[in-house]
Amino acid sequence: MTHYSDYVDPYIGSISYLLKATQPLVHLPHAMAQIRPVLDESINDHYLAPVIYGFPVNRGRIMPDAGDAPVFFSLYDHDFEEVKCYRGKVLLEDSGVTAEYTVTEHCAVYRFLYPAEKRAFLRVSPGGEGRLTLEDGRITGSELWEGVPFCFALNLSEEPLNTDRKDGTLCLEFRPGASLVVKAGFSYIDTAQAAYNLEKETDGVSFDEAADRARAVWDETLGRIEVEGGTEKEKRIFYTSLYRVHQRMIDITEYGRYFSGYDRRVHEDETHFYVNDGIWDTYRGAHPLQLLLDPERQTDMIRSYLRMYSQSGWLPTFPHLTGNRAVMIGKHSSAMIADAYLKGLRGFDTELAWEAMVKNQEQATKLPWSSGLRNEFDACYDEKGFFPALKEGEEEFLKDAHPFERRQCVSVTLETCYDEWCLAQYAKALGKPEAERYAQRAENYKNVFDPRTGFMAPRLADGSWVENFDPVRSGGQGGRAYFAECNSWTYTMHVQHDVEGLARLMGGPKALENYLDRLFVEQYGLSKYSFLGQFPDETGLIGQFCMGNEPSFHIPYLYNYAGKPWKTQRRLREIMRWWFDDTPQGICGDEDGGAMCAWFVFSAMGFYPVCPGRPKYDIGSPIFERVTIRPKGGKPFTIEAKGNTSKTKYIRSAELNGKPWNQTKLNHSDILAGGKLTLHMDERPNPEWGA
């Protein structure tokens, strides 16, 4: 049996390029219990944090120690640590305790091996202002944080010799040489539910049995995509990426019950309730990949969004455990829902979804990082078809505008156009008369294309262009006066829904090709460190292309629309080779809840959803000789790249189910039907294929 889970290295990406590193989490797919050692959270690069301060029990923590003067923290060395997606093991050097940990859906299971010659201790802390109780040998704890109850219940495999309370914590002493198993049930409802979860999932289950079960779950989940050929390194990157895609969203249902941060109530509901999503990031690739592999779970995620709408009155933008967070731009839950529906997913209330999507689009402001109602920023879009900029140096007067994130008006225009295109597709599928109106509004991207320069550019409310606009540097920190974290070189390509129309604006397919050629070599006009100081999200640079941020993900595939798919194939291989690795620095930007890793999984397989909401994928260049996709409950689909090597990156010819295939698109329905796409690879491009 292939243990796909053993290819996973949770430490990949745990040292960031500039901003946010990944966390080495041990968990089950989309499960509530997601754990790692408690480190110094001020050290953003998790791999470099040298001290362990404990192990999580929800927001509380436990920490073993040994000796006559326990301090309950310890140095550790990665050379004496093993971390897989389903279990971890680390030597606490200061005490000599070996700590092991694994998970179930709602529980963490720990095993602490104490040295024989030292006194053995365990400290239990409730977290924050929480409280602990010790009754009938069971420890429970709870803390109310941002209106959500964080609760846990602990079972210990041994009775303590002594128990001491101090500063709201419990310090327990055990026999020297103890092998102490601590089982911790988590809950967002109450401590009784935490105890129920604990008994349901861990009673009579040893540590090793729990770890073996977790491994089996991951093997089944990761095995829905089987890759053959390629290097061991490429498989480690691939399956670690696939593991990352299965972190968000998080299922917080606790055996028919869940606490909602959207109405602060406990609900009785057998349908699974998911939270924690960054939809600006995840609509592009993570949700489409989850939909492809596990459509039933994706249905529950959409139902969760709709329940949040029913409970709060709005579709969330970044749904968190504690409620919605007004983060980023756009109303991209429309993209996720439309994509699912257009790909044949049913099982959710389509009319309620339509109501919610329209309300978000028509009544909520599009100001970045804001959850208020419409204002004159939005009125300008309705009247003139673009969101207005300020003059250089003009003081902001909109009271709801975020002081740091600013207006991002060009990006907001482009992303709103895409959202309205998604609404148009959904409306058309449901037979709604509004389809034509939204389809027309989806073309408003043309209103921020400046034909004088060939770039998307900001306009003032009176319709005039902002003077002295520089597509590289304008907009201040992160370009935020006009753009979302990137500059105009990136956002000029942000018309996923109408690349052909964008090409016509630019002067035709050849002009699009020329733009892409320039994008990948264009420099910064100043030092690279100064450029990255202004645009810290634009890591993974190749010219002005930045693999490290989401708005760039679809760009390498746009050569397909310029009649030069061989350039897409070449660029993809370069990006995957240059910017993805199997080391702690192996992810070139913010991973963002599976978003960047989903790009790698798709691209390594050989295709990508350039435009969610359209049930098609663009073909690239796979890095494996054979990929077999086994959707849950579906038929296997195979992509065979004959003669594939690191040099044979170009597609000479192709067949789909034995019939010649000379196009760069792959239908979602073709994958669901099962079958085989055969690609014949070559060291030199074939300009005729797919052109």
GUDOVEX-748120 format. One record per residue (C-alpha): x, y, z; residue number from 1. Coordinates in steps of 0.25 Angstrom, whole numbers. Each point is the difference from the previous one (the first is absolute). Last residue first. Layout:
BEGIN
{site {X Y Z} NUM}
...
// end
This chain:
BEGIN
{site {-12 110 -127} 691}
{site {-3 -13 8} 690}
{site {12 -8 -6} 689}
{site {5 8 -12} 688}
{site {12 7 7} 687}
{site {6 -14 3} 686}
{site {10 3 11} 685}
{site {14 -7 1} 684}
{site {3 -10 10} 683}
{site {-12 -8 -2} 682}
{site {-12 -6 7} 681}
{site {-12 -8 -5} 680}
{site {-12 3 9} 679}
{site {-10 -11 2} 678}
{site {-13 4 7} 677}
{site {-8 -12 5} 676}
{site {-13 -4 5} 675}
{site {-10 4 11} 674}
{site {-13 7 -2} 673}
{site {3 10 11} 672}
{site {13 4 -8} 671}
{site {-8 2 -13} 670}
{site {-11 8 7} 669}
{site {11 9 6} 668}
{site {3 3 -15} 667}
{site {15 1 -4} 666}
{site {5 12 -8} 665}
{site {13 2 -7} 664}
{site {-5 -6 -13} 663}
{site {5 -10 -10} 662}
{site {-5 -13 5} 661}
{site {0 -12 -9} 660}
{site {-9 -11 5} 659}
{site {5 -12 9} 658}
{site {-8 4 12} 657}
{site {6 14 -2} 656}
{site {12 1 -9} 655}
{site {12 9 0} 654}
{site {11 5 -9} 653}
{site {14 6 2} 652}
{site {-2 6 14} 651}
{site {12 7 5} 650}
{site {8 -3 13} 649}
{site {9 -11 -5} 648}
{site {12 5 8} 647}
{site {-4 -3 14} 646}
{site {-5 -13 -5} 645}
{site {-13 -6 -6} 644}
{site {1 -10 -11} 643}
{site {-15 -2 0} 642}
{site {-8 9 9} 641}
{site {-12 -8 5} 640}
{site {-11 7 6} 639}
{site {-10 -10 6} 638}
{site {-14 2 5} 637}
{site {-6 -10 10} 636}
{site {-15 0 2} 635}
{site {-8 7 11} 634}
{site {-4 -3 14} 633}
{site {11 8 6} 632}
{site {8 5 -12} 631}
{site {11 -10 -5} 630}
{site {10 8 -8} 629}
{site {11 -8 -6} 628}
{site {13 8 -4} 627}
{site {11 -6 -9} 626}
{site {13 4 -5} 625}
{site {1 11 10} 624}
{site {4 15 -2} 623}
{site {-13 3 -7} 622}
{site {1 11 -11} 621}
{site {-12 10 -1} 620}
{site {-15 -3 -4} 619}
{site {-10 11 3} 618}
{site {-12 -5 8} 617}
{site {-15 1 -3} 616}
{site {-13 1 7} 615}
{site {0 15 0} 614}
{site {-4 6 14} 613}
{site {15 -1 4} 612}
{site {8 6 -11} 611}
{site {14 -4 -2} 610}
{site {-3 -14 6} 609}
{site {13 -7 -2} 608}
{site {6 -12 -7} 607}
{site {13 -9 -1} 606}
{site {0 -8 13} 605}
{site {11 8 5} 604}
{site {-8 13 -3} 603}
{site {-12 -5 8} 602}
{site {8 -4 12} 601}
{site {9 13 -1} 600}
{site {-12 9 -1} 599}
{site {-6 -7 12} 598}
{site {12 2 8} 597}
{site {-1 15 -3} 596}
{site {-15 1 5} 595}
{site {1 -11 11} 594}
{site {-3 9 12} 593}
{site {8 12 -4} 592}
{site {14 -5 -4} 591}
{site {6 14 1} 590}
{site {11 0 -10} 589}
{site {11 -9 -6} 588}
{site {-2 -13 6} 587}
{site {12 -9 2} 586}
{site {7 8 11} 585}
{site {-1 -11 10} 584}
{site {5 -9 -11} 583}
{site {-8 -9 -10} 582}
{site {1 11 -11} 581}
{site {-9 8 -8} 580}
{site {4 13 -7} 579}
{site {11 -4 -11} 578}
{site {-5 -13 -4} 577}
{site {-15 3 0} 576}
{site {2 13 -6} 575}
{site {9 -5 -11} 574}
{site {-10 -11 -4} 573}
{site {-11 9 0} 572}
{site {7 10 -9} 571}
{site {4 -10 -11} 570}
{site {-14 -6 -1} 569}
{site {-7 14 0} 568}
{site {10 3 -11} 567}
{site {-4 -12 -8} 566}
{site {-14 4 1} 565}
{site {3 12 -10} 564}
{site {-13 4 -6} 563}
{site {-2 12 9} 562}
{site {-11 -7 8} 561}
{site {9 -11 4} 560}
{site {11 10 3} 559}
{site {-10 4 11} 558}
{site {4 -13 8} 557}
{site {12 7 7} 556}
{site {-10 11 5} 555}
{site {-9 -9 8} 554}
{site {7 1 13} 553}
{site {4 14 0} 552}
{site {-12 6 8} 551}
{site {4 -10 11} 550}
{site {14 5 4} 549}
{site {13 -7 1} 548}
{site {1 -3 -15} 547}
{site {3 14 -2} 546}
{site {2 4 -15} 545}
{site {7 14 -1} 544}
{site {13 -7 -5} 543}
{site {-1 -14 6} 542}
{site {-3 3 14} 541}
{site {-4 -10 11} 540}
{site {-3 11 9} 539}
{site {-10 11 -3} 538}
{site {-7 0 14} 537}
{site {11 10 5} 536}
{site {-3 10 -10} 535}
{site {6 13 5} 534}
{site {12 -6 7} 533}
{site {0 -11 -12} 532}
{site {3 12 -9} 531}
{site {11 6 9} 530}
{site {6 -14 1} 529}
{site {0 -2 -15} 528}
{site {8 13 -2} 527}
{site {-7 10 -9} 526}
{site {-7 1 -14} 525}
{site {-6 -14 4} 524}
{site {3 -9 -12} 523}
{site {-9 -5 -11} 522}
{site {4 -15 -4} 521}
{site {-13 -8 3} 520}
{site {-9 11 -3} 519}
{site {6 4 -13} 518}
{site {-3 -14 -6} 517}
{site {-14 1 6} 516}
{site {-2 14 -7} 515}
{site {5 -5 -13} 514}
{site {-9 -12 0} 513}
{site {-12 9 3} 512}
{site {4 9 -11} 511}
{site {1 -13 -9} 510}
{site {-14 -4 4} 509}
{site {-7 13 -4} 508}
{site {3 15 2} 507}
{site {0 2 15} 506}
{site {-15 2 1} 505}
{site {-2 -13 -9} 504}
{site {9 -8 10} 503}
{site {-9 5 11} 502}
{site {-12 -5 -7} 501}
{site {6 -14 -3} 500}
{site {4 -1 15} 499}
{site {-14 2 4} 498}
{site {-3 -7 13} 497}
{site {14 0 6} 496}
{site {1 15 -2} 495}
{site {11 3 10} 494}
{site {12 1 -10} 493}
{site {1 15 2} 492}
{site {0 -3 14} 491}
{site {14 -6 0} 490}
{site {8 11 -7} 489}
{site {-9 10 7} 488}
{site {6 -3 13} 487}
{site {-3 -10 11} 486}
{site {-5 0 15} 485}
{site {-14 4 -5} 484}
{site {0 11 -9} 483}
{site {-2 15 -2} 482}
{site {3 8 13} 481}
{site {5 -14 5} 480}
{site {12 -1 -9} 479}
{site {6 -9 11} 478}
{site {5 13 7} 477}
{site {-3 11 -9} 476}
{site {-9 0 -13} 475}
{site {10 2 -11} 474}
{site {13 -8 -1} 473}
{site {-1 -9 -12} 472}
{site {-12 4 -9} 471}
{site {5 15 2} 470}
{site {-12 10 0} 469}
{site {5 14 -2} 468}
{site {-14 6 0} 467}
{site {-12 -8 5} 466}
{site {-9 -2 -12} 465}
{site {-13 9 -1} 464}
{site {-14 -6 2} 463}
{site {-5 10 9} 462}
{site {1 -10 12} 461}
{site {15 -1 -3} 460}
{site {6 -11 -8} 459}
{site {10 -11 4} 458}
{site {8 -8 -11} 457}
{site {-1 -14 -7} 456}
{site {12 1 -9} 455}
{site {2 1 -16} 454}
{site {6 14 2} 453}
{site {-9 9 -8} 452}
{site {-11 -10 -1} 451}
{site {-3 1 15} 450}
{site {-8 -12 5} 449}
{site {-8 5 12} 448}
{site {-14 0 -8} 447}
{site {3 -13 -7} 446}
{site {-2 -7 13} 445}
{site {-14 4 -1} 444}
{site {-3 -12 -9} 443}
{site {-6 -8 12} 442}
{site {-10 11 1} 441}
{site {-6 -5 -13} 440}
{site {-1 -14 5} 439}
{site {-6 4 12} 438}
{site {-11 7 -7} 437}
{site {-2 -12 -9} 436}
{site {-1 -10 11} 435}
{site {-10 9 8} 434}
{site {-12 -8 -8} 433}
{site {3 -12 9} 432}
{site {-1 -14 -8} 431}
{site {8 -7 11} 430}
{site {12 -3 -9} 429}
{site {-1 14 -5} 428}
{site {0 6 14} 427}
{site {12 -9 4} 426}
{site {8 5 -12} 425}
{site {-4 14 2} 424}
{site {4 0 15} 423}
{site {14 -6 -4} 422}
{site {1 12 -10} 421}
{site {-4 9 11} 420}
{site {11 -6 9} 419}
{site {10 2 -11} 418}
{site {-4 15 -2} 417}
{site {1 2 15} 416}
{site {14 -5 -1} 415}
{site {4 9 -11} 414}
{site {-6 12 7} 413}
{site {6 -3 14} 412}
{site {13 -2 -6} 411}
{site {0 14 -7} 410}
{site {-6 6 13} 409}
{site {10 -5 10} 408}
{site {-7 10 9} 407}
{site {9 1 13} 406}
{site {5 -13 7} 405}
{site {8 9 10} 404}
{site {-11 10 5} 403}
{site {-12 -10 -4} 402}
{site {-11 9 -7} 401}
{site {-13 0 8} 400}
{site {1 15 3} 399}
{site {2 3 -15} 398}
{site {8 13 0} 397}
{site {14 -4 -3} 396}
{site {10 11 -2} 395}
{site {5 3 -14} 394}
{site {15 -3 -1} 393}
{site {-1 -6 -14} 392}
{site {-14 3 -5} 391}
{site {-11 -10 6} 390}
{site {-5 -12 -8} 389}
{site {-14 -3 -4} 388}
{site {-6 -14 -2} 387}
{site {-4 -3 -14} 386}
{site {-13 -1 -8} 385}
{site {-4 14 -1} 384}
{site {-13 1 8} 383}
{site {-1 -13 7} 382}
{site {15 0 3} 381}
{site {-1 15 5} 380}
{site {-11 -4 9} 379}
{site {10 -11 7} 378}
{site {10 11 4} 377}
{site {-12 9 4} 376}
{site {-4 -10 10} 375}
{site {-6 -14 1} 374}
{site {-1 -7 14} 373}
{site {11 -4 9} 372}
{site {9 -12 1} 371}
{site {14 6 -4} 370}
{site {13 -6 -3} 369}
{site {0 6 -14} 368}
{site {-12 9 -3} 367}
{site {-10 -8 -8} 366}
{site {-11 5 8} 365}
{site {-12 -10 2} 364}
{site {-14 2 -6} 363}
{site {1 -5 -14} 362}
{site {11 -11 -1} 361}
{site {-2 -5 14} 360}
{site {-15 0 -1} 359}
{site {1 -7 -14} 358}
{site {8 -11 5} 357}
{site {-9 -3 12} 356}
{site {-13 0 -8} 355}
{site {7 -9 -11} 354}
{site {5 -10 11} 353}
{site {-14 0 6} 352}
{site {-5 -4 -13} 351}
{site {10 -11 -2} 350}
{site {-2 -6 13} 349}
{site {11 -11 0} 348}
{site {0 -14 -5} 347}
{site {5 3 -14} 346}
{site {14 0 -6} 345}
{site {0 -1 -15} 344}
{site {13 8 -3} 343}
{site {-9 12 -3} 342}
{site {-5 -1 14} 341}
{site {14 -2 7} 340}
{site {6 12 -8} 339}
{site {-12 9 3} 338}
{site {1 -3 15} 337}
{site {15 3 1} 336}
{site {-1 12 -9} 335}
{site {-11 6 7} 334}
{site {8 -3 13} 333}
{site {9 10 -7} 332}
{site {-6 13 5} 331}
{site {12 8 -3} 330}
{site {11 6 9} 329}
{site {10 -4 11} 328}
{site {-5 -2 14} 327}
{site {-13 3 8} 326}
{site {0 -11 9} 325}
{site {-13 -8 2} 324}
{site {-3 -7 13} 323}
{site {8 -6 12} 322}
{site {4 -13 -8} 321}
{site {4 8 -12} 320}
{site {-7 3 -13} 319}
{site {8 9 -9} 318}
{site {-10 7 -9} 317}
{site {-12 -5 7} 316}
{site {-14 -1 -7} 315}
{site {-8 10 7} 314}
{site {-13 1 9} 313}
{site {7 -6 12} 312}
{site {-7 -14 3} 311}
{site {-6 -2 -14} 310}
{site {13 4 -7} 309}
{site {9 -9 9} 308}
{site {-10 -11 -3} 307}
{site {3 3 -15} 306}
{site {15 -1 2} 305}
{site {-2 -13 7} 304}
{site {-9 -5 -11} 303}
{site {12 3 -9} 302}
{site {10 -7 9} 301}
{site {-10 -12 0} 300}
{site {-1 -1 -15} 299}
{site {16 0 0} 298}
{site {0 -12 9} 297}
{site {-9 -7 -10} 296}
{site {8 4 -12} 295}
{site {13 -6 6} 294}
{site {11 -1 -10} 293}
{site {-4 10 -11} 292}
{site {-7 9 10} 291}
{site {12 0 9} 290}
{site {8 4 -12} 289}
{site {-9 11 -4} 288}
{site {-1 5 14} 287}
{site {16 1 1} 286}
{site {2 6 -14} 285}
{site {-5 14 -2} 284}
{site {-11 1 11} 283}
{site {10 -3 11} 282}
{site {8 14 0} 281}
{site {-12 10 0} 280}
{site {-8 -11 8} 279}
{site {9 0 12} 278}
{site {-7 -11 7} 277}
{site {-2 -4 15} 276}
{site {-13 -6 2} 275}
{site {-8 -13 -4} 274}
{site {-13 -6 6} 273}
{site {-3 -14 -3} 272}
{site {-15 -3 -2} 271}
{site {-5 -8 12} 270}
{site {-6 13 6} 269}
{site {-3 4 15} 268}
{site {5 14 1} 267}
{site {8 7 11} 266}
{site {-2 15 -1} 265}
{site {9 12 -1} 264}
{site {-7 5 -13} 263}
{site {11 0 -10} 262}
{site {11 -7 10} 261}
{site {-8 -13 -2} 260}
{site {2 -11 10} 259}
{site {-3 -14 -5} 258}
{site {-8 -12 3} 257}
{site {-3 -13 -8} 256}
{site {13 -7 5} 255}
{site {8 12 2} 254}
{site {0 8 -13} 253}
{site {13 9 0} 252}
{site {4 -5 -14} 251}
{site {12 9 -4} 250}
{site {1 6 -15} 249}
{site {12 -1 -1} 248}
{site {10 -10 3} 247}
{site {-1 -9 -11} 246}
{site {7 8 -11} 245}
{site {12 0 9} 244}
{site {0 -15 -1} 243}
{site {0 1 -15} 242}
{site {12 9 0} 241}
{site {7 -10 9} 240}
{site {-3 -11 -10} 239}
{site {6 8 -12} 238}
{site {12 5 7} 237}
{site {4 -13 5} 236}
{site {-4 -7 -13} 235}
{site {9 10 -7} 234}
{site {12 -3 9} 233}
{site {-2 -15 -2} 232}
{site {2 3 -15} 231}
{site {-11 0 -11} 230}
{site {-6 -13 -4} 229}
{site {-14 -4 5} 228}
{site {-10 8 7} 227}
{site {-12 -5 7} 226}
{site {-11 11 3} 225}
{site {-11 -5 9} 224}
{site {11 -7 8} 223}
{site {1 13 8} 222}
{site {-13 -3 7} 221}
{site {1 -15 1} 220}
{site {15 1 5} 219}
{site {-4 12 10} 218}
{site {-12 -8 6} 217}
{site {10 -12 2} 216}
{site {10 8 6} 215}
{site {-10 6 10} 214}
{site {-4 -15 3} 213}
{site {14 -4 3} 212}
{site {3 12 9} 211}
{site {-13 -3 8} 210}
{site {4 -15 1} 209}
{site {14 5 4} 208}
{site {-5 8 12} 207}
{site {-9 -11 4} 206}
{site {-15 1 -2} 205}
{site {-10 -6 11} 204}
{site {-7 13 1} 203}
{site {6 10 -10} 202}
{site {-11 5 -10} 201}
{site {-13 -1 7} 200}
{site {6 2 14} 199}
{site {7 13 -4} 198}
{site {-11 5 -8} 197}
{site {-9 -2 12} 196}
{site {10 7 9} 195}
{site {1 12 -9} 194}
{site {-16 0 -1} 193}
{site {0 1 16} 192}
{site {11 11 -1} 191}
{site {-9 9 -8} 190}
{site {-3 4 -15} 189}
{site {13 3 -7} 188}
{site {5 -14 4} 187}
{site {14 -7 1} 186}
{site {2 -14 6} 185}
{site {14 -2 5} 184}
{site {6 -14 3} 183}
{site {13 0 8} 182}
{site {9 -12 0} 181}
{site {11 -1 10} 180}
{site {11 -10 -1} 179}
{site {6 2 14} 178}
{site {15 -1 2} 177}
{site {-1 7 13} 176}
{site {-14 -1 7} 175}
{site {-9 12 -3} 174}
{site {-2 14 5} 173}
{site {-11 9 -4} 172}
{site {1 15 -1} 171}
{site {-14 7 -2} 170}
{site {-1 14 -5} 169}
{site {-8 12 5} 168}
{site {12 7 6} 167}
{site {4 -13 8} 166}
{site {-8 -12 3} 165}
{site {8 -13 4} 164}
{site {-3 -14 -2} 163}
{site {9 -12 5} 162}
{site {2 -14 -4} 161}
{site {-8 1 -12} 160}
{site {-9 -11 -5} 159}
{site {4 -6 -13} 158}
{site {-6 -1 -14} 157}
{site {-5 15 1} 156}
{site {-13 4 -6} 155}
{site {-2 15 -4} 154}
{site {-12 8 -3} 153}
{site {1 13 -8} 152}
{site {-8 13 -3} 151}
{site {1 12 -9} 150}
{site {-13 8 2} 149}
{site {-2 10 -11} 148}
{site {-3 15 3} 147}
{site {14 5 -5} 146}
{site {6 -10 10} 145}
{site {-8 -6 11} 144}
{site {10 -10 7} 143}
{site {-3 -14 5} 142}
{site {7 -11 7} 141}
{site {-3 -14 5} 140}
{site {9 -10 7} 139}
{site {-5 -14 3} 138}
{site {4 -8 12} 137}
{site {-14 0 7} 136}
{site {0 16 -1} 135}
{site {11 9 -3} 134}
{site {-4 14 -5} 133}
{site {7 10 -8} 132}
{site {-3 14 -4} 131}
{site {3 9 -12} 130}
{site {5 15 1} 129}
{site {11 -3 -11} 128}
{site {2 -15 -2} 127}
{site {-4 -11 10} 126}
{site {14 -4 4} 125}
{site {3 -15 3} 124}
{site {14 -3 6} 123}
{site {6 -14 -1} 122}
{site {11 -5 9} 121}
{site {9 -12 1} 120}
{site {11 -1 10} 119}
{site {13 -5 -6} 118}
{site {8 -13 -1} 117}
{site {-9 -7 -10} 116}
{site {-1 10 -10} 115}
{site {-15 4 -4} 114}
{site {-7 -5 -12} 113}
{site {-12 9 -3} 112}
{site {-11 -5 -9} 111}
{site {-10 10 -6} 110}
{site {-14 -2 -6} 109}
{site {-7 12 -6} 108}
{site {-15 0 -2} 107}
{site {-11 5 -9} 106}
{site {2 -8 -13} 105}
{site {11 -9 6} 104}
{site {15 4 2} 103}
{site {14 -3 2} 102}
{site {11 4 10} 101}
{site {13 -5 5} 100}
{site {9 7 11} 99}
{site {14 -6 4} 98}
{site {4 5 14} 97}
{site {15 2 1} 96}
{site {-3 13 9} 95}
{site {8 11 -7} 94}
{site {0 -8 -14} 93}
{site {-15 -1 -2} 92}
{site {1 -11 -10} 91}
{site {-10 1 -11} 90}
{site {-11 -9 -6} 89}
{site {-11 3 -10} 88}
{site {-12 -7 -6} 87}
{site {-10 0 -11} 86}
{site {6 11 -10} 85}
{site {14 -5 4} 84}
{site {10 6 9} 83}
{site {12 -7 5} 82}
{site {10 8 10} 81}
{site {14 -3 5} 80}
{site {7 7 -12} 79}
{site {-10 11 2} 78}
{site {6 3 14} 77}
{site {-8 5 12} 76}
{site {2 9 11} 75}
{site {-10 -1 12} 74}
{site {-11 7 7} 73}
{site {-7 -5 13} 72}
{site {10 6 10} 71}
{site {1 -13 9} 70}
{site {9 1 12} 69}
{site {2 -14 5} 68}
{site {1 -7 -13} 67}
{site {-10 -3 -12} 66}
{site {-9 8 -8} 65}
{site {-13 -2 -8} 64}
{site {-8 12 -6} 63}
{site {-15 1 -2} 62}
{site {-7 11 -7} 61}
{site {-13 8 0} 60}
{site {-6 6 -13} 59}
{site {-5 -14 -5} 58}
{site {9 -9 8} 57}
{site {13 4 -6} 56}
{site {14 -5 3} 55}
{site {10 8 8} 54}
{site {11 11 0} 53}
{site {9 -6 -10} 52}
{site {13 8 -3} 51}
{site {8 3 -12} 50}
{site {-9 7 -9} 49}
{site {7 -1 -14} 48}
{site {-10 -10 -6} 47}
{site {-12 9 3} 46}
{site {5 12 -7} 45}
{site {-9 10 6} 44}
{site {8 1 13} 43}
{site {-10 8 9} 42}
{site {-8 -12 2} 41}
{site {11 -6 8} 40}
{site {-4 -15 -1} 39}
{site {-11 -9 4} 38}
{site {2 -14 -7} 37}
{site {-10 -3 -11} 36}
{site {-15 -3 -1} 35}
{site {-12 0 -9} 34}
{site {-12 -6 7} 33}
{site {-12 5 -7} 32}
{site {2 -9 -13} 31}
{site {1 5 -14} 30}
{site {8 -12 -4} 29}
{site {6 -6 13} 28}
{site {10 8 8} 27}
{site {15 2 3} 26}
{site {4 14 -3} 25}
{site {14 5 -4} 24}
{site {-5 14 -2} 23}
{site {3 8 -13} 22}
{site {8 13 0} 21}
{site {-6 14 -2} 20}
{site {8 12 -5} 19}
{site {13 1 -7} 18}
{site {5 -13 -6} 17}
{site {-6 -8 11} 16}
{site {7 -11 8} 15}
{site {-11 -11 3} 14}
{site {-2 -2 -15} 13}
{site {2 -15 1} 12}
{site {0 -4 15} 11}
{site {-13 -8 -2} 10}
{site {8 -11 -8} 9}
{site {-9 -9 -7} 8}
{site {5 -12 -8} 7}
{site {-3 -9 12} 6}
{site {-15 3 -2} 5}
{site {0 -7 -14} 4}
{site {2 -13 7} 3}
{site {0 -9 -12} 2}
{site {-5 -14 4} 1}
// end
